[in-house]
Amino acid sequence: MILGLLSDTHDNLPNVLKALAIFQQEKPDALIHCGDITDPDTVTLLHPYRLYCAFGNMDFQQDALRQAIRRLDEDNRAGLVLELDFNGIAAAVSHGHQREVLEELIHSGRYAYVFHGHTHRRRDERIGATRVINPGALSGVRSGKASVACLNLVQDELQFFELPR
């Protein structure tokens, strides 16, 4: 199973389209958005992928986002923290702006993977038995380098993709 990972889109629609071109090549089974999608209209671009979205500190329209996410597919999920199971592989998703929540997920020992955003910096780090991944910011804000990632869960292989300018 392959997961497409993205975060911090901040309404940068041109970069969402660039990310989708990458995902079309990599063929993920689902997308995990690690927060700050910000606009429900952005959600519609992410169809037809199965979608799991954590809400971030800039997601002021959570009800509208949740409705847009569920309207695409009733199995899509959204919330402040998501606990997911991919064929026996436990994962959690949090934007990361609630630092204590993120730290609890990482150190709980319950998850093989914890995905987050917020910092706009790529991260791939093992803490105990948990692999902590931040795909970087799709918007390119702060770092200047927009990126997404794909994770092959079976092989435990992560690849970052920098978006062309």
FENGI-V115539 format. One record per helix or strand. SS is the DSSP state (helix for helix, strand for strand). FROM is the first residue (numbers start at 1). TO is the last residue. Records with the same first field share a line. If there is no record, write none. Layout:
# FENGI-V115539
SS->FROM-TO + FROM-TO
This chain:
# FENGI-V115539
strand->2-6 + 30-33 + 50-54 + 77-79 + 81-86 + 89-94 + 113-115 + 123-127 + 130-134 + 147-152 + 157-162
helix->13-26 + 40-45 + 62-72 + 99-107
